[in-house]
Amino acid sequence: MKRIAILGSTGSIGRSTLSVVESFPERFQVVTLAAGRNVDLAFEQAQRWRPQIVSVAAESQAESLKVRLRSAGVAGVEVVHGAAGNVRVATHRDVDFVVSAIVGVAGLEATYEAVRAGKSIGLANKECLVAAGELITAEARRQGKPLLPIDSEHNAIHQCLRGGRMEEVRRIWLTASGGPFLNTPKSKFADITVEQALNHPTWKMGNRITIDSATLMNKGFEVIEACRLFNLPPEQVGVIVHPQSTIHSLVEFVDGSILAQLSVTDMRLPILYALTYPDRIASDLNFSLNDLRHLDFSPPDVEKFPCLRLAYEAAKSGGGKTVALNAADEVAVAAFLEGSIRFEEIPVLIESVVSETPVGKLESIKEVLAADQNARASAREKAAGFNRALGHKVPAAVGVEQN
């Protein structure tokens, strides 16, 4: 029985993880949950799974959840809050495996402390490796514990690498759907609405990651993540656009062989792989080879999608550059979602912040978080300037929720 903590239990990855647990109750047990701001869903999850600890974002939310659990007759669930609460969820003595799925750097400290505590990690939070990859991977090596990727692309690479040794790898290839604007002319980018940007052709995801997919910044983050996870320079990490999203990633070996991983576009499969590694178990997540009628591939257009170029540049520089890249992107995406900047201004804002950020090797999580706050402050100031220059707000989607 594998005992699990889920950081980000109310998000899409967290809910998918709980679905996997429900399908294999004899294999997995939920011990702790970090639920963020969604108190209603946290209440439902606490009722269903009866974890030892549930963490929510704020103290007031924790008090509200305590009252609701008490009224429902749910006993034995400790409710905590904030960053310290997330750390308790991740480092609980009864936890074997931590699924890290909190979006952004909010999950960074808890993930790092889980690694320090000797837990195995299923990593769905790419921002952790973008901002503090050197620290996290070094600590995982010291602990002798695996960092198992849950991102479909990195999970695919992990699977393909079982077919050869790292010294035999020429290059790894991350596939990208191309997002909703793959065939949209650059001249039309000024008119892109929030509704259009949130309409991803393949995946159903949270708001930030969906916008990042539309700008290809998500793929840029994955390049940085791959460099850290697999200890490769950016030159050995390629990106290729594959709109069908059938092949999740490929590994090219020095003899010319290429191994590809194919599966259904369902996040439960990489989650199940990470939870059961190094074993594989039977599931109903089957892919029909009869569906392999048409597969398209093309190089990404970095002039049209400059966020990918910015990510490669940050990956080569490392240190504070990757921290600033992530922080500025989060602020820029939020500004776009609320209608303060246009879609085409997202990379402009990010490049402005990253260009003024010193490289600087960061020696601790505290230094990473300080650099992150500095970059966010700069990005917010620049976003406000963009809004004043715009003179009015860009129409945003009605009823759009921000994750």
Salt bridges, closest charged atoms under 4 A:
GLU22 OE2 - ARG48 NH2 3.15
ASP40 OD1 - ARG68 NH1 2.66
GLU63 OE2 - LYS66 NZ 3.30
GLU78 OE2 - ARG88 NH1 2.66
ASP96 OD1 - ARG3 NH2 3.09
GLU113 OE1 - ARG116 NH1 3.34
GLU127 OE2 - ARG208 NH1 3.22
GLU134 OE2 - ARG228 NH2 2.94
GLU139 OE1 - ARG142 NH2 2.66
ASP151 OD2 - LYS126 NZ 3.22
ASP151 OD2 - HIS154 ND1 3.68
GLU153 OE2 - LYS219 NZ 3.01
GLU167 OE2 - ARG165 NE 2.82
GLU168 OE2 - ARG165 NH2 3.09
ASP212 OD2 - ARG208 NE 3.34
GLU222 OE1 - LYS219 NZ 2.71
GLU225 OE1 - HIS154 ND1 3.48
GLU252 OE2 - ARG170 NH1 3.28
ASP266 OD2 - ARG268 NH2 2.76
ASP296 OD1 - HIS294 NE2 2.83
GLU313 OE2 - ARG309 NH1 3.16
ASP329 OD2 - ARG208 NH2 2.82
GLU330 OE1 - ARG208 NH1 3.15
GLU330 OE1 - ARG376 NH2 3.12
GLU351 OE2 - ARG309 NH1 3.39
GLU356 OE1 - LYS382 NZ 3.36
ASP372 OD2 - ARG376 NE 2.62
